[in-house]
Amino acid sequence: MTDETTQAAAMRDAFDRIEESYEFMLAYAAQGRKREMVEGSGDSQIRQYLKRFRSALDDLENALEGLGGSDGTAFRERFQADLKTVRSVLALLLAQPSITSDMVDNTNGLIAVRAFLTDVFFTDQTILPAR
């Protein structure tokens, strides 16, 4: 495998985890939960998916180096800034004692989150080698 192929595989793995987490967030937002439900000991499902999202961000940040070559410098810098903003949003959400559907709905609606997801989709479809 070439470095480019390895980078693309790492990024796509992170993209898949981000997309799966975001889809769960959309479903959770639609449930109208007024408080978080924890089954047994450990984290609720929403916390598990938010932590999975955060972990994917860490892996993605490591894989962004050199994305798009010299032509992609400005985009890469914007992508990294959007990633850091989303990481901060997730940290604020995870710090809440109980995560409601409204909180997640508002998170989903943040322009910063939407911009980041658009960065992900653009990168997958335009910059990385075809699947």
Backbone as numpy.savetxt, mean C-alpha at the origin, in Angstrom:
# Nx Ny Nz CAx CAy CAz Cx Cy Cz
18.18 -14.88 -13.51 17.34 -13.69 -13.51 18.21 -12.44 -13.51
17.83 -11.47 -14.30 18.57 -10.21 -14.32 18.13 -9.36 -13.14
18.92 -8.33 -12.87 18.56 -7.41 -11.79 17.21 -6.76 -12.06
16.94 -6.42 -13.33 15.67 -5.79 -13.69 14.50 -6.75 -13.45
14.70 -8.02 -13.79 13.66 -9.03 -13.59 13.42 -9.25 -12.09
14.49 -9.29 -11.32 14.38 -9.46 -9.87 13.66 -8.26 -9.25
14.01 -7.06 -9.68 13.37 -5.85 -9.19 11.88 -5.86 -9.53
11.55 -6.21 -10.76 10.15 -6.25 -11.18 9.37 -7.28 -10.37
9.96 -8.45 -10.13 9.28 -9.50 -9.35 9.04 -9.02 -7.92
10.03 -8.37 -7.31 9.88 -7.87 -5.94 8.80 -6.80 -5.88
8.80 -5.92 -6.86 7.80 -4.85 -6.88 6.40 -5.42 -7.09
6.27 -6.36 -8.00 4.94 -6.93 -8.27 4.42 -7.71 -7.07
5.31 -8.37 -6.34 4.88 -9.05 -5.11 4.33 -8.03 -4.11
5.04 -6.93 -3.94 4.56 -5.86 -3.05 3.25 -5.27 -3.58
3.16 -5.05 -4.88 1.93 -4.52 -5.48 0.74 -5.43 -5.19
0.95 -6.75 -5.31 -0.14 -7.70 -5.07 -0.63 -7.62 -3.62
0.31 -7.50 -2.68 -0.08 -7.40 -1.26 -0.78 -6.07 -0.98
-0.34 -5.02 -1.63 -0.98 -3.71 -1.47 -2.40 -3.77 -2.01
-2.55 -4.33 -3.20 -3.89 -4.41 -3.81 -4.83 -5.27 -2.98
-4.34 -6.39 -2.49 -5.17 -7.27 -1.65 -5.59 -6.54 -0.37
-4.67 -5.83 0.23 -4.97 -5.09 1.45 -5.97 -3.98 1.18
-5.78 -3.27 0.10 -6.69 -2.17 -0.24 -8.09 -2.71 -0.53
-8.19 -3.84 -1.21 -9.50 -4.44 -1.47 -10.20 -4.80 -0.16
-9.43 -5.31 0.81 -10.03 -5.61 2.12 -10.48 -4.32 2.80
-9.67 -3.27 2.66 -10.04 -1.97 3.25 -11.36 -1.46 2.66
-11.55 -1.62 1.36 -12.80 -1.21 0.72 -13.98 -1.99 1.30
-13.80 -3.29 1.46 -14.87 -4.13 2.01 -15.15 -3.75 3.46
-14.11 -3.52 4.22 -14.27 -3.16 5.64 -15.01 -1.83 5.76
-14.67 -0.88 4.92 -15.31 0.44 4.95 -16.81 0.31 4.69
-17.19 -0.63 3.87 -18.60 -0.81 3.50 -19.41 -1.53 4.57
-18.75 -2.08 5.58 -19.45 -2.87 6.59 -20.15 -2.03 7.66
-19.81 -0.77 7.76 -20.46 0.09 8.74 -20.12 -0.23 10.19
-18.95 -0.76 10.44 -18.54 -1.11 11.81 -18.28 0.14 12.63
-18.88 0.17 13.79 -18.68 1.30 14.70 -17.49 1.06 15.63
-17.07 -0.20 15.71 -15.86 -0.53 16.45 -15.25 -1.78 15.86
-14.01 -1.92 16.13 -13.23 -3.03 15.60 -13.59 -4.33 16.33
-13.68 -5.40 15.58 -13.99 -6.71 16.17 -12.72 -7.55 16.20
-12.36 -8.00 17.40 -11.19 -8.86 17.55 -11.68 -10.24 17.97
-11.31 -11.24 17.19 -11.70 -12.62 17.51 -10.53 -13.31 18.19
-10.75 -13.78 19.41 -9.70 -14.45 20.15 -8.59 -13.47 20.51
-7.40 -13.99 20.66 -6.26 -13.11 20.97 -5.57 -12.73 19.67
-4.93 -11.63 19.69 -4.22 -11.18 18.49 -4.93 -10.02 17.81
-4.53 -9.77 16.58 -5.04 -8.64 15.83 -6.35 -8.97 15.11
-7.14 -7.94 14.90 -8.34 -8.07 14.07 -7.89 -8.23 12.61
-8.83 -8.61 11.76 -8.50 -8.75 10.33 -8.05 -7.43 9.73
-8.72 -6.34 10.09 -8.33 -5.05 9.50 -6.90 -4.70 9.89
-6.52 -4.95 11.13 -5.14 -4.66 11.55 -4.15 -5.57 10.82
-4.52 -6.82 10.62 -3.64 -7.73 9.88 -3.40 -7.22 8.46
-4.47 -6.76 7.80 -4.32 -6.27 6.44 -3.57 -4.93 6.39
-3.78 -4.08 7.37 -3.04 -2.82 7.41 -1.56 -3.07 7.63
-1.23 -4.04 8.48 0.17 -4.38 8.71 0.78 -5.04 7.47
-0.02 -5.82 6.76 0.45 -6.42 5.51 0.74 -5.33 4.48
-0.13 -4.34 4.42 0.06 -3.18 3.53 1.37 -2.48 3.91
1.56 -2.23 5.18 2.77 -1.54 5.65 4.03 -2.34 5.32
3.97 -3.65 5.50 5.11 -4.51 5.17 5.43 -4.45 3.68
4.38 -4.43 2.86 4.58 -4.33 1.41 5.23 -2.99 1.05
4.87 -1.93 1.78 5.50 -0.62 1.53 6.99 -0.69 1.80
7.38 -1.36 2.89 8.80 -1.50 3.22 9.54 -2.24 2.10
8.94 -3.34 1.63 9.57 -4.12 0.57 9.64 -3.32 -0.73
8.58 -2.59 -1.02 8.54 -1.78 -2.24 9.58 -0.68 -2.19
9.71 -0.03 -1.05 10.70 1.05 -0.94 12.10 0.54 -1.24
12.40 -0.67 -0.80 13.72 -1.26 -1.07 13.91 -1.57 -2.54
12.82 -1.86 -3.25 12.90 -2.24 -4.66 12.85 -1.05 -5.62
12.58 0.14 -5.12 12.41 1.31 -6.00 13.71 1.86 -6.59
14.82 1.47 -6.04 16.11 2.02 -6.48 16.28 1.91 -7.99
16.51 3.04 -8.63 16.78 3.07 -10.06 15.57 2.89 -10.96
14.39 2.84 -10.40 13.18 2.63 -11.20 13.09 3.67 -12.32
12.92 3.21 -13.53 12.76 4.11 -14.67 14.04 4.75 -15.16
15.17 4.37 -14.60 16.45 4.94 -15.03 16.50 6.45 -14.82
17.37 7.10 -15.56 17.54 8.55 -15.39 16.29 9.32 -15.82
15.53 8.78 -16.77 14.29 9.44 -17.21 13.22 9.41 -16.11
13.32 8.45 -15.21 12.29 8.28 -14.19 12.60 8.92 -12.85
13.64 9.73 -12.77 14.06 10.29 -11.49 12.94 11.07 -10.80
12.31 11.99 -11.49 11.26 12.81 -10.86 10.08 11.96 -10.44
9.68 11.01 -11.28 8.56 10.11 -10.92 8.93 9.27 -9.71
10.13 8.70 -9.72 10.58 7.86 -8.60 10.57 8.65 -7.29
11.04 9.89 -7.34 11.04 10.72 -6.13 9.62 10.99 -5.64
8.70 11.25 -6.55 7.29 11.48 -6.19 6.68 10.20 -5.61
7.00 9.05 -6.24 6.50 7.75 -5.78 7.00 7.50 -4.35
8.27 7.76 -4.10 8.83 7.56 -2.76 8.16 8.48 -1.75
7.89 9.72 -2.13 7.21 10.65 -1.22 5.79 10.17 -0.94
5.08 9.72 -1.97 3.72 9.20 -1.78 3.74 7.97 -0.87
4.73 7.12 -1.06 4.87 5.92 -0.23 5.05 6.31 1.23
5.89 7.27 1.50 6.12 7.71 2.88 4.87 8.31 3.50
4.10 9.03 2.71 2.85 9.61 3.22 1.87 8.50 3.57
1.74 7.50 2.71 0.82 6.39 2.99 1.29 5.61 4.21
2.59 5.42 4.36 3.10 4.75 5.56 2.69 5.52 6.82
2.76 6.83 6.76 2.36 7.66 7.89 0.85 7.53 8.16
0.05 7.52 7.11 -1.40 7.36 7.25 -1.71 6.02 7.92
-1.06 4.96 7.48 -1.29 3.64 8.07 -0.86 3.62 9.54
0.24 4.27 9.86 0.69 4.34 11.26 -0.34 5.05 12.13
-0.89 6.14 11.64 -1.92 6.86 12.39 -3.17 6.00 12.59
-3.56 5.29 11.56 -4.73 4.42 11.65 -4.48 3.28 12.63
-3.32 2.64 12.53 -2.99 1.54 13.43 -2.83 1.98 14.87
-2.57 3.24 15.11 -2.42 3.76 16.48 -3.76 3.94 17.19
-4.85 3.86 16.45 -6.17 4.05 17.05 -6.54 2.83 17.88
-7.21 3.05 19.02 -7.58 1.91 19.87 -8.61 0.99 19.22
-9.45 1.55 18.35 -10.43 0.76 17.62 -10.60 1.39 16.24
-10.51 0.57 15.21 -10.58 1.07 13.84 -12.00 0.85 13.32
-12.68 1.95 13.01 -14.06 1.88 12.53 -14.08 1.86 11.00
-15.23 1.49 10.47 -15.42 1.52 9.01 -15.27 2.94 8.48
-15.78 3.92 9.23 -15.66 5.32 8.78 -14.20 5.75 8.68
-13.37 5.33 9.64 -11.95 5.67 9.59 -11.31 5.11 8.33
-11.62 3.86 8.02 -11.03 3.21 6.85 -11.60 3.84 5.58
-12.88 4.17 5.57 -13.49 4.81 4.41 -12.80 6.15 4.12
-12.55 6.91 5.16 -11.86 8.19 4.98 -10.41 7.99 4.54
-9.78 6.95 5.03 -8.42 6.62 4.59 -8.43 6.30 3.11
-9.38 5.47 2.69 -9.49 5.10 1.28 -9.70 6.32 0.39
-10.39 7.31 0.91 -10.71 8.50 0.12 -9.63 9.55 0.08
-8.60 9.40 0.89 -7.52 10.39 0.90 -6.85 10.48 -0.47
-6.65 11.68 -0.92 -5.97 11.90 -2.20 -4.57 11.27 -2.17
-3.91 11.33 -1.03 -2.56 10.75 -0.91 -2.59 9.24 -1.16
-3.60 8.57 -0.65 -3.71 7.13 -0.86 -4.02 6.84 -2.32
-4.93 7.61 -2.89 -5.28 7.41 -4.30 -4.09 7.70 -5.22
-3.33 8.74 -4.89 -2.15 9.07 -5.70 -1.14 7.92 -5.64
-0.95 7.38 -4.45 -0.02 6.26 -4.30 -0.47 5.06 -5.11
-1.75 4.72 -5.01 -2.26 3.57 -5.77 -2.10 3.79 -7.27
-2.29 5.03 -7.72 -2.09 5.33 -9.13 -0.62 5.17 -9.50
0.29 5.56 -8.61 1.73 5.31 -8.83 1.98 3.82 -9.04
1.37 3.00 -8.19 1.54 1.55 -8.27 1.04 1.04 -9.63
-0.18 1.41 -10.00 -0.75 0.91 -11.25 0.04 1.41 -12.47
0.45 2.67 -12.45 1.24 3.22 -13.55 2.56 2.46 -13.68
3.22 2.24 -12.57 4.51 1.53 -12.59 4.34 0.12 -13.13
3.31 -0.57 -12.66 3.09 -1.94 -13.10 2.81 -2.01 -14.60
2.03 -1.09 -15.10 1.60 -1.14 -16.51 2.54 -0.45 -17.48
3.34 0.50 -17.00 4.13 1.32 -17.91 5.63 1.15 -17.77
6.12 1.06 -16.56 7.57 1.07 -16.35 8.18 -0.33 -16.27
7.50 -1.23 -15.57 8.04 -2.59 -15.43 7.86 -3.37 -16.73
8.71 -4.37 -16.94 8.55 -5.20 -18.14 7.18 -5.87 -18.13
6.65 -6.14 -19.31 5.32 -6.76 -19.42 5.31 -8.09 -18.69
4.17 -8.40 -18.12 4.04 -9.68 -17.39 4.05 -10.83 -18.35
